Amino acid sequence: MSHRCSINCAFKPKGDASFRPNGKGGSVNQVHTKHSELRSILITGATGGIGIELARRYARPGRTLILWGRNAERLQRLATLCCARGAAVVTRQIDLVDGKAALAALREDDTKHPLDLVVLGAGLSDIQPAGQLTEDPEKVLDLCLVNFTIPATLATAAAERMIARGGGKIALIGSVAGFYELPFAASYSSSKAGLAQFAEAANLGWSRHNVRITLIVPGFVDTPMSQRLEGERPFLVSAGSAARRIMRAIKMGKKEYIFPWQFRVLRVVERLVPHFLRARILLSLKAGQKPAKNS
């Protein structure tokens, strides 16, 4: 199900600006500024912690940012900030649960602004509530759509067009949770594991055509999503630090980037743990989560 709202563009950046509504695939608000360089970057989940920091750091004269998110107010604030840094900005308020709308939106945005980089950062999280034997099936459906099905679909659509143009870059935001069979977050951990497998498989096929995929595998990042977690967040990094690391990994063309370094070490160590002991450890873990806010 997709929830579409028109964005009320109250802001006006320096220079000439015009706003274009569009009712297909979510509402669109386009800000035109003068540039000499043509380059376009799409960021989904742009109103989340990492997405905001990526947009801020990517914003510069000569660059078009296409920012997708669910929260219209945050999109407007972010667009104002990015425009002040000299970027041209297109915002789209869209719920990625509506896969067909998202696919149509990507094709529309790419037609108008051929994409050099697509950062698929939108995601949902869910933890099985204490006292319940399973997760909520409706939440599992939405989570698997947003965390795996839609990113895989959008990446494929973007790659198809990038290949026709001669190449491009795609970044998928995974999670270290994808390394573990978390019994209290089965849908989240498996959706991230699936995304990692997709990234590896797609890279094998698309890299021959100059389309590079970077799978970003963060640990705990200080964002609204992780702030919902009840309990410790070991090796926590700020959203700003995460954005800098992600941008560097994309620039370097890394196939996979796990951060912070402690999780790279754990990744090596956990492969040495016998399965029965691994299962016992995972079953002993406990976690809780506060209700989500619209982002």
VORO-594781 format. One record per residue (C-alpha): residue number from 1; residue in one letter; x, y, z. Coordinates in steps of 0.001 Angstrom, whole numbers, plus 500000, padded with zeros to 6 digits. Example, Ala and Ser with C-alpha at 12.3 -4.5 7.8 and 13.67 -1.06 7.14 Angstrom:
DRENTOR  k  r  x  y  z
DRENTOR  1  a  512300  495500  507800
DRENTOR  2  s  513670  498940  507140
//
This chain:
DRENTOR  k  r  x  y  z
DRENTOR  1  m  500000  500000  500000
DRENTOR  2  s  501324  503440  499026
DRENTOR  3  h  500579  506673  500830
DRENTOR  4  r  501057  509681  498559
DRENTOR  5  c  500932  513313  499666
DRENTOR  6  s  501657  516568  497882
DRENTOR  7  i  504607  518470  499303
DRENTOR  8  n  503884  522059  500216
DRENTOR  9  c  507028  523857  499040
DRENTOR  10  a  507204  526813  501362
DRENTOR  11  f  510939  527289  500939
DRENTOR  12  k  512578  529307  498183
DRENTOR  13  p  516306  528908  497575
DRENTOR  14  k  518499  531674  496219
DRENTOR  15  g  518234  532105  492481
DRENTOR  16  d  515365  531183  490189
DRENTOR  17  a  513243  528282  491351
DRENTOR  18  s  510141  526589  490045
DRENTOR  19  f  508173  523725  491478
DRENTOR  20  r  506625  520923  489500
DRENTOR  21  p  503969  518660  491039
DRENTOR  22  n  503554  515168  489690
DRENTOR  23  g  500981  512673  490800
DRENTOR  24  k  502581  509478  489532
DRENTOR  25  g  504728  507434  491843
DRENTOR  26  g  504473  509946  494683
DRENTOR  27  s  504499  513731  494753
DRENTOR  28  v  507456  515542  493235
DRENTOR  29  n  508895  518940  494056
DRENTOR  30  q  511655  520135  491757
DRENTOR  31  v  514010  523006  492470
DRENTOR  32  h  515907  524399  489491
DRENTOR  33  t  519229  526133  490026
DRENTOR  34  k  521939  527075  487564
DRENTOR  35  h  524731  524581  487039
DRENTOR  36  s  527511  523944  484578
DRENTOR  37  e  528052  520303  485567
DRENTOR  38  l  525406  517635  485087
DRENTOR  39  r  525405  514832  487636
DRENTOR  40  s  522493  513153  489397
DRENTOR  41  i  522307  511134  492620
DRENTOR  42  l  519195  509404  493938
DRENTOR  43  i  518964  508683  497672
DRENTOR  44  t  516068  506677  499087
DRENTOR  45  g  515432  506950  502808
DRENTOR  46  a  516756  510500  502547
DRENTOR  47  t  514914  511672  505654
DRENTOR  48  g  516556  509046  507879
DRENTOR  49  g  519736  509710  509817
DRENTOR  50  i  522245  508360  507293
DRENTOR  51  g  520234  509640  504327
DRENTOR  52  i  520228  513205  505639
DRENTOR  53  e  523980  513148  506202
DRENTOR  54  l  524637  511691  502750
DRENTOR  55  a  522476  514352  501100
DRENTOR  56  r  524240  517142  503002
DRENTOR  57  r  527654  515896  502009
DRENTOR  58  y  526789  515180  498392
DRENTOR  59  a  525149  518600  497898
DRENTOR  60  r  527259  520964  495823
DRENTOR  61  p  526977  523209  492755
DRENTOR  62  g  526647  521291  489522
DRENTOR  63  r  524951  518313  491118
DRENTOR  64  t  521305  517233  491173
DRENTOR  65  l  520072  515382  494240
DRENTOR  66  i  516888  513344  494003
DRENTOR  67  l  515710  512715  497547
DRENTOR  68  w  513023  510188  498426
DRENTOR  69  g  511365  509882  501818
DRENTOR  70  r  508054  509512  503621
DRENTOR  71  n  508172  512660  505744
DRENTOR  72  a  507254  515769  503739
DRENTOR  73  e  508417  518253  506378
DRENTOR  74  r  511852  516670  506671
DRENTOR  75  l  512154  516521  502892
DRENTOR  76  q  511473  520255  502653
DRENTOR  77  r  514015  521091  505339
DRENTOR  78  l  516630  518878  503716
DRENTOR  79  a  515939  520337  500273
DRENTOR  80  t  516404  523850  501645
DRENTOR  81  l  519738  522863  503156
DRENTOR  82  c  520979  521174  499989
DRENTOR  83  c  519857  524087  497809
DRENTOR  84  a  521778  526460  500076
DRENTOR  85  r  524872  524384  499313
DRENTOR  86  g  524328  524936  495614
DRENTOR  87  a  522731  521668  494540
DRENTOR  88  a  519651  521284  492390
DRENTOR  89  v  517109  519241  494322
DRENTOR  90  v  514181  517011  493445
DRENTOR  91  t  512179  515666  496380
DRENTOR  92  r  509684  512867  496215
DRENTOR  93  q  507399  511880  499072
DRENTOR  94  i  506748  508192  498618
DRENTOR  95  d  506136  505023  500603
DRENTOR  96  l  508256  502220  499181
DRENTOR  97  v  505741  499583  500227
DRENTOR  98  d  504042  500469  496914
DRENTOR  99  g  506544  498746  494657
DRENTOR  100  k  504958  499620  491318
DRENTOR  101  a  504793  503298  492266
DRENTOR  102  a  508438  503204  493312
DRENTOR  103  l  509482  501561  490049
DRENTOR  104  a  507552  504129  488008
DRENTOR  105  a  509080  506921  490087
DRENTOR  106  l  512635  505733  489491
DRENTOR  107  r  512071  505495  485755
DRENTOR  108  e  510551  508962  485688
DRENTOR  109  d  513355  510509  487725
DRENTOR  110  d  516041  508764  485680
DRENTOR  111  t  514470  509912  482417
DRENTOR  112  k  514601  513539  483552
DRENTOR  113  h  517902  513284  485430
DRENTOR  114  p  520014  510332  484204
DRENTOR  115  l  521350  508807  487395
DRENTOR  116  d  525065  508348  487989
DRENTOR  117  l  524623  507024  491526
DRENTOR  118  v  521676  505397  493271
DRENTOR  119  v  521873  504970  497053
DRENTOR  120  l  519138  502622  498241
DRENTOR  121  g  519064  503455  501923
DRENTOR  122  a  515399  503194  502914
DRENTOR  123  g  514664  500458  505404
DRENTOR  124  l  512401  499199  508161
DRENTOR  125  s  513235  497342  511358
DRENTOR  126  d  511164  495143  513622
DRENTOR  127  i  511812  493119  516744
DRENTOR  128  q  509506  490438  518048
DRENTOR  129  p  507710  491892  521096
DRENTOR  130  a  508338  490293  524477
DRENTOR  131  g  505703  487696  525253
DRENTOR  132  q  504835  487046  521599
DRENTOR  133  l  505877  483875  519830
DRENTOR  134  t  506253  485465  516390
DRENTOR  135  e  506572  488826  514698
DRENTOR  136  d  503495  490553  513319
DRENTOR  137  p  502838  489094  509820
DRENTOR  138  e  501779  492462  508359
DRENTOR  139  k  504978  494083  509619
DRENTOR  140  v  507008  491223  508179
DRENTOR  141  l  505384  491778  504782
DRENTOR  142  d  506170  495508  504730
DRENTOR  143  l  509679  494998  506087
DRENTOR  144  c  510623  492395  503491
DRENTOR  145  l  509249  494587  500707
DRENTOR  146  v  511136  497699  501799
DRENTOR  147  n  514360  495976  502880
DRENTOR  148  f  514766  493493  500042
DRENTOR  149  t  512178  493334  497256
DRENTOR  150  i  512034  497052  496460
DRENTOR  151  p  515804  497714  496674
DRENTOR  152  a  516464  494720  494416
DRENTOR  153  t  513816  495940  491982
DRENTOR  154  l  515026  499544  491939
DRENTOR  155  a  518651  498464  491615
DRENTOR  156  t  517736  496306  488628
DRENTOR  157  a  515774  499109  486974
DRENTOR  158  a  518613  501564  487564
DRENTOR  159  a  521225  499106  486277
DRENTOR  160  e  519226  498474  483116
DRENTOR  161  r  519350  502174  482279
DRENTOR  162  m  522928  502672  483447
DRENTOR  163  i  524135  499835  481224
DRENTOR  164  a  522475  501501  478244
DRENTOR  165  r  524351  504732  479086
DRENTOR  166  g  527696  503051  479654
DRENTOR  167  g  527795  502599  483426
DRENTOR  168  g  526958  503879  486875
DRENTOR  169  k  527105  503136  490594
DRENTOR  170  i  524579  501614  492975
DRENTOR  171  a  524925  501435  496763
DRENTOR  172  l  522780  499117  498860
DRENTOR  173  i  522538  499671  502614
DRENTOR  174  g  522628  496342  504397
DRENTOR  175  s  523375  495562  508041
DRENTOR  176  v  525648  493367  510140
DRENTOR  177  a  522367  491799  511292
DRENTOR  178  g  522408  489995  507953
DRENTOR  179  f  525330  487901  509204
DRENTOR  180  y  523266  486349  512001
DRENTOR  181  e  520044  484331  512322
DRENTOR  182  l  518462  486610  514921
DRENTOR  183  p  515466  484752  516409
DRENTOR  184  f  513922  487980  517755
DRENTOR  185  a  514362  489755  514389
DRENTOR  186  a  514053  486957  511859
DRENTOR  187  s  512548  489118  509114
DRENTOR  188  y  515057  491956  509518
DRENTOR  189  s  518170  489784  509648
DRENTOR  190  s  517041  487594  506753
DRENTOR  191  s  516038  490580  504601
DRENTOR  192  k  519531  492023  505016
DRENTOR  193  a  521100  488629  504304
DRENTOR  194  g  519045  488402  501129
DRENTOR  195  l  520110  491883  500088
DRENTOR  196  a  523758  490927  500546
DRENTOR  197  q  523304  487845  498374
DRENTOR  198  f  521545  489924  495717
DRENTOR  199  a  524364  492475  495720
DRENTOR  200  e  526994  489782  495254
DRENTOR  201  a  525091  488056  492457
DRENTOR  202  a  524203  491283  490644
DRENTOR  203  n  527784  492491  490858
DRENTOR  204  l  528941  489390  489004
DRENTOR  205  g  526657  490185  486103
DRENTOR  206  w  526589  493971  485998
DRENTOR  207  s  530238  494784  486661
DRENTOR  208  r  531048  493519  483160
DRENTOR  209  h  528920  496393  481892
DRENTOR  210  n  530545  499044  484108
DRENTOR  211  v  527769  499127  486705
DRENTOR  212  r  529332  498831  490159
DRENTOR  213  i  527446  497804  493283
DRENTOR  214  t  528708  498648  496747
DRENTOR  215  l  527083  496780  499619
DRENTOR  216  i  527317  498902  502759
DRENTOR  217  v  527195  496827  505951
DRENTOR  218  p  526990  499099  509005
DRENTOR  219  g  526905  498094  512621
DRENTOR  220  f  525115  500381  515076
DRENTOR  221  v  524722  503920  513747
DRENTOR  222  d  523244  506672  515909
DRENTOR  223  t  520054  507232  513892
DRENTOR  224  p  516345  507375  514785
DRENTOR  225  m  516064  503700  513790
DRENTOR  226  s  518798  502497  516151
DRENTOR  227  q  517651  504889  518885
DRENTOR  228  r  514475  502818  519065
DRENTOR  229  l  516475  499830  520275
DRENTOR  230  e  516311  499056  523970
DRENTOR  231  g  519682  497949  525244
DRENTOR  232  e  523329  498370  524382
DRENTOR  233  r  524538  499495  520952
DRENTOR  234  p  528181  498407  520893
DRENTOR  235  f  530721  500208  518703
DRENTOR  236  l  528193  502978  517965
DRENTOR  237  v  529169  505495  515267
DRENTOR  238  s  527526  508810  514415
DRENTOR  239  a  525413  509260  511287
DRENTOR  240  g  527933  511802  510015
DRENTOR  241  s  530819  509387  510427
DRENTOR  242  a  528789  506662  508730
DRENTOR  243  a  528039  508937  505769
DRENTOR  244  r  531714  509804  505309
DRENTOR  245  r  532690  506132  505349
DRENTOR  246  i  529913  505213  502926
DRENTOR  247  m  530901  507938  500473
DRENTOR  248  r  534520  506831  500611
DRENTOR  249  a  533574  503189  499982
DRENTOR  250  i  531426  504163  496996
DRENTOR  251  k  534172  506363  495568
DRENTOR  252  m  536706  503545  495919
DRENTOR  253  g  534353  501104  494208
DRENTOR  254  k  534348  498601  497063
DRENTOR  255  k  532081  495599  496571
DRENTOR  256  e  531399  495315  500311
DRENTOR  257  y  532213  497637  503165
DRENTOR  258  i  531651  496573  506780
DRENTOR  259  f  532046  499171  509515
DRENTOR  260  p  533163  499885  512135
DRENTOR  261  w  536228  497641  512081
DRENTOR  262  q  535176  495672  515149
DRENTOR  263  f  532417  494021  513122
DRENTOR  264  r  534909  492988  510457
DRENTOR  265  v  536837  491176  513168
DRENTOR  266  l  533661  489595  514555
DRENTOR  267  r  532757  488449  511051
DRENTOR  268  v  535967  486441  510877
DRENTOR  269  v  535687  485083  514416
DRENTOR  270  e  532050  483993  514187
DRENTOR  271  r  532820  481753  511219
DRENTOR  272  l  534976  479673  513551
DRENTOR  273  v  532177  479096  516073
DRENTOR  274  p  530448  475664  515840
DRENTOR  275  h  526830  475828  514702
DRENTOR  276  f  525362  474435  517929
DRENTOR  277  l  527230  477026  520002
DRENTOR  278  r  526293  479803  517596
DRENTOR  279  a  522611  478847  517904
DRENTOR  280  r  522835  478787  521695
DRENTOR  281  i  524417  482249  521765
DRENTOR  282  l  521831  483713  519401
DRENTOR  283  l  518946  482243  521409
DRENTOR  284  s  520357  483810  524567
DRENTOR  285  l  520264  487327  523122
DRENTOR  286  k  517454  489655  524131
DRENTOR  287  a  516301  492874  522465
DRENTOR  288  g  513450  495344  522557
DRENTOR  289  q  512298  498182  520362
DRENTOR  290  k  510273  501362  520809
DRENTOR  291  p  507481  502248  518341
DRENTOR  292  a  508574  503672  514990
DRENTOR  293  k  508079  507246  513824
DRENTOR  294  n  507296  508213  510235
DRENTOR  295  s  510517  509089  508379
//
